[in-house]
Amino acid sequence: MKKPKVIAVVGPTASGKTSLSIRLAKKYSGEVISADSRQVYTGMDLGTGKVTVDEMQDIPHHLIDVADPMDIYTGSDFTRDASQALKGILSRKHLPIIAGGTFFYLELLRGNMQAAPVEPDLEFRKTLEKYSTEELFDLLQAKDPRRAETVDPDNRRRLERSLEIIHTLGAVPEVEKTESPYDWLLLGVDIPKETLHYNISLRLETRLDQGMIAEVQGLLNSGVTPKRMDDFGLEYRYILKYIQQEITYEEMCEQIDAKSRQFAKRQLTWLKRYPEIHWVEPKNTSGIFQLTEKFLTQ
């Protein structure tokens, strides 16, 4: 019995995953599931690069704006919600397309990783507030070197979550892969490094012009704490520093641009470990469609 087909579009930040997923959805009657750990939150639009209604081009999108920024949306939450969305899309005879930069989410959905059965421990997390992000990474290296090798050292939320799991279970559990009920095609967006860096800089300039600083101030005004804002990393962290007058506007822009490039490099390093990814040039539409049609008909 053939498994239902699912496509995932992966790639570094600012590579064009969103536009490619929409092109595929328009061509093959698809619906898009966002696999982005920040786009699940309401009010975080410019800082996360959330797809706009106009950009969606009438393509249904799922798992966007489903949580409050002060709530903690976990990998288990994503697995539950994305699995439900997948079943709904397939029941409508549409093609599910997963797109987003949180590859941990995608691996959960594919059955290559499991979310630890540990509820958020707010009291324990409070004990971590006194540590810098670098110190949290050092703590993780001391407690679980294996986990430290696979976590983003600048992602404070991931570091806190790992330490929270270790605090409860003693260590982050070993991965036990399970067979996916779906047949997957992974498309990796492949663009030159110079183009990627240009996209990152242009995206930052555009978002700032559109009001990204006002977005962060609005979140603070609505009750999102500075600590929680810092947890969201990158744009939110450095705009917060600017609002709090810890850095200048120019320093803020330089830090966001530099950290975004570093993040993209780490994402690519992670993705290159997966031989099943088919790397495609976004401008080669005919080649992408040919590859997709072969997958859908086999």
N, C-alpha and C positions, 0 to 999 in steps of 0.2 A: 504493500500500500504506500503510495507516494505521500510524502510529508508536505504540508502547506509551505508555500514559498514566502520568504521574508528577505528584504534587502536592507542592509545597513550601510550608511554613508559615513565614513570616518575620515579623519585628517586633522592637521593642526588648526589652532585658532586662526581665523581670518583667511582660511584657504578656499572658502566657497561651498561648504557642506550644505548650507541651507538652500542656496539657489539650485544646486544639483538635485537635491531631494525633491524640490518642487517641480523641476523639469521632468524628473522620472514619474512623479505622481500624476502630472498632467498627461503624460504619454501613456501610462499603463493603469489608469483609474486607481490611483493610489491614495492613501492617507498617511500622514506623517506623525510619528510618535517622537517627541523630543526626549533625547537622553542627555539632559543638561542639569546638573545639580543645583544651578542657580536660577534657571528659567522657570522652575516650578513655583517660585515665589512671586506674589503680586507686588506691583510697584517697582520692580527691579527690571526696567526695560532697556534703557540705554546702556547701562553698565554691563549687562549680560548679552547685549546684541540680540535681544529677543525679536523674532520675526514680527513684522507689523501686519495688520489686516490687509493692507494693499499688497504687500509682498507675498502673502499667502495665495493670492490669485484664486480665491474660492476653494482652495484645497483644505480639507479638514485637518486641523492640528490637535494633538492630544498631549496632555501632561505639561501644559503651559498655564501659569497662574492658578495652581491648585493648592497652594499653601501660603500661610501668613509668614512674613519674614522672621518673626520672633519664634515661630515653631521650628522644630527640628525634623526635617524630612529625610528619612533614612533610606539606605539601600533596600531594606525590606519593604518600605513603602513603595519605592519605585517598582520593584519586582511584582508586587501585588497589582499596582495600578496599570503598569505596562502590559502585564499578562491579560488583564481584563480588556484593555484597549485592543490588543492583538486579536483576541477572540471576537470582539465586536466588529472589527474591520473585516476579518475573514468571513464572518456571517453575512456581511453585505456584499460578498464576492469582490472585495477590493483588495489591492496589494498593500500590505503593511511595509512602510519604509521608516527605519529608525535613523535619526540624524541627531548628532550632538557630540560634544567634546568630552563628556564624562565616560570614558571607556570602561571604568569599573561598572557602571550601570549596564552597559552592553554585555559585559562578561557575565554579570548576574543573570541577564535575560537568556543568554546562550547556554547557561548551565556550567560555565567554566569556573565560576566562583560562587560562593555562598555567603550571604549576609549572616554575620554572627547573631545568634538569638539572644542579644543583650539589649535591654531597654535603656534609653538615655538616662544617665545618672547625673542630674543637675548638681547635686551636692559635691560629687567627685569632680565635676568639671570646674566648679568654683575653686577647688584647690589648685587647679592648673593655671588660673588666671595670672598668678604672680610670675610665671615663666614666660620668657620670650619665645618666639616660634623656633629660633635656633636651639634654645635650651630644651624645648619639648622634643625636638628631633634627637638631641643627645640622650635624653631620657629613654626614648624609644630604642635607640641603638643599644643602650645598656640592657634593656629589659627583653627585647626581642629583635636581635640583629637580622633575622630572616625577613621579618615584616619591614624593617627599616630599609631594606634593599629595594622594596617595591613601592614605597610611598613617596609622594612628592614632598620634599623637605620644606617647601614654602607654603604648603596647604595646611594651615593651622587646624581647620575642622577635621581633616583626615588624621592628623597627628593626635588630636584630642580623642577622636573616636577609637583609634588604635589603642591608646593608653587606657581608655575606658574599658575596652574589651579585655585587655590584659589584666586590669584591676579586678574584673569579675571572674574571668576564666583562667587566668594565669599566663595565657599566651593567645595570640591570634590563631584560630584553628587552621590546620592544614587544609588546602583546597581539595575537595573531593568532586571531581567532574561528574556531571550527569549528562546523559544523552538528551539533546534538545528534541522536542517534538516537531521542530520546524527545520526546513532546509534553507540554509543561509547563503546569501551572496554578499560578500563584504567588498565594497568599492572604496578605495582610498584616493582622496583628492591629491594629486601630485602636481605641485607648482614649484618653479624655481625659487631658491632662497631669497633672491633679490626681490622678486615679485611679492613673496610672502611678507618680507620686511616692509615693503612699500604699502601693502594692504593694511598692515598693523598700524603704521603711522597715519595713513589716511583715515582709517576707521576711528582712531583716537581723536583726530582733529574734527571729524564730522560729528562725533558724539558730543564733544565739548561744545560745538556750535549749536547743537540741538538741545542742550541744557542738562548735560550729565551732572554737573555740580549741583544744580537746582534739584535734580532727582535725589541725590544723596541727602541734601539738606531737608527735603520733604520727608524722606524716610526717618531721619532723626526727629523731625517735628512730630511725626506720627507715633513716636514711641519706640522706634528701633534704637537699641542702646549702642553707644560707641563700641563696646566690646563685641556685640553681635555684628556690627558693620565691619569691624576688622576681620572677623571670621570669614567674611565673603571674599577677602583677598583682592589682589590686583587693583582694579579701578577704584573699588570702594575703599580699600585700605588707604590708598595714597590721596584720594580726594578728601577723605576724613582728616588726614594729617594736614592738608592744605586749609580746610575749614577751621581746624583747631590752631592754625598759624604755626605749625611745627616746621613746615617747609614752604618755599615760595611756589608760585604758579609754574615757573620754569622747571624747578626741581620735581614738582609733581608730574609734569608731562614727561620729563626724562626718565623718571622711575617707572611710570606705567609702560612707556615704550620699551625700555630695557627689560623689564620683568616679563612683558608679553612675549618678547623674542625668546627669552630663556625658556618660558613655558612652552612655546611652540616647539623648541628644540627637544625638550623632554618628551613632549607628546609624540614626536616623530621617532625618537629613540625607542619608546614603548611600542609603537605600532610596527616598527620594523622587525619585531620579534615574531610577528604573526605571518607565516608564509602563505596562509589562505587568503590574504588581502590581495585583491586585484587593483593595482595602482593605475589610475586613469588620469589623462589630462582633461581638465574641465571643458576646454574648447573643442575637444574631439567628440562632439555629440554623436556622430554616426558610429564611432567605435564603441562608445558607451552603450548606445542602444542595441548594437549588434551583440555585445557581451551579455546584456540584460535579457534579450530575447532568447539567446541560446540557453541561458539559465532557466527561464520561465517555461521553455518547451521541452526540456530534457526530462 
